[in-house]
Amino acid sequence: MTRSRAHDPNVCGVTAAIAVIDGKWKTGVLWLLESGPQRPGELRRKLPGLSEKVLTQALREMVEDGLVHREVHDVLPLKTVYSLTDFGRELSELLGPLSDWGHRRLERLAAS
């Protein structure tokens, strides 16, 4: 799915929502930011396999989409902290039931 679909007014709402969280890492970042503001290094340590480049790109897109707030503290070395916006928190709460459904699906597959 392309990023442009996240901004296309001619797609259904579900497609627009999924375009915002599309990718391997964004839902994990949302989940981690639910517990409070985090620095990029903290996010990388908690998501093994996530490269600095991919994290930076995901966070930029999430800031652009209004899900995440980026705050830079003017100290040396620069300290950057990311947190959920109200819009991002709303999305995170809405993903809860979808996560529950996904777990039920996995249990069903395991039982088959």
N, C-alpha and C positions, 0 to 999 in steps of 0.2 A: 504494500500500500504506500502511496507516495504522500509526502508531507503536504502537498498542495490540496489534498482531499480534506485536510483538517480545516481549511479556510474556504472551501468551495460551498457556496450557499445552495447548490443544486444537488447535493447528496443527502441521503437520509441521515437523521440524527445519530443513529447507531454508528454509521460509517464515519461521521465526523468525530464522534467520541473515540472510536477505536484508533483513528488516525493520530490522535493526540498521545495515546499510550502505546502505539505500535513500536515494536522492537523488543529485544531481549531483556533490557535492563530498566526501562522506565517504571514498570510496576514495582520492581524491587526498590528503586530509589524512593518512590512515593511511600511505600510501606515503611522504609527506614525513617523518612522525614516526619511520619505521623508521631513519632516519639519525641520530636523536638528538633531544633536547628542542629545542623551538622556541617563540619568542614569537609571539603572534598576528600582529603586523606582518610577521614573516618569512614566515609561512604565506600571508598575503594577497599579498605580493610575488611569491611563487613560483607562485601560482594566479591568473593574470590573469582578471579578470571576476568574481571572488568578492568580494561586498560584505562589509563589516564585520558587518552585521546577520545575514546568512546564515551567516558563519563562526562568529559567537557562538552562534547557535542550534545549529549542527552540533556544535560543541565541547561545549555543554551536554548535548546528547543523548548524545554519546559518553562523557562523564564519567558520566552517569546509567546508561548501559549497561555501565560498567566497563571500557571499552576504553582510555580516556585518563585520565591523572592530571593534575590542575590544581594547580600550586604557586604561591602568591603570596608574593613576597619583600617584607618590610616595609621598603622604602626609598622615598624620594620621588624621582620619581614611582613609584607602585607598579609592580612588575615581575611579570608573570604569565608562567609557562612551562608548556607542555604537553608531556607525554611519553606514550609507550605504556605501559600496564600489561602484566603478563605475559599477561593474558587478551587484550588487544589485539594483542600481538605474536604470540600463537598464531593469532588470526584472520588477521592479515596474512600469516603463513606459509602458511596454508591457502588463501588467495586466489591464491597464486603459480600453482598448477596451473590454476586457473580462468582466470587471465590468459593463460597459455600457450594454452589452448584457444581463448580469444577471438581471439588473434593468428592462430592457424591458421584459424579461421573467416573472418577478414577476408582472409587470403591466398587462401582458397578462393573467396570472393566476387569478389575482384579477378581471379582466373584465369577466371572464368565469362564 
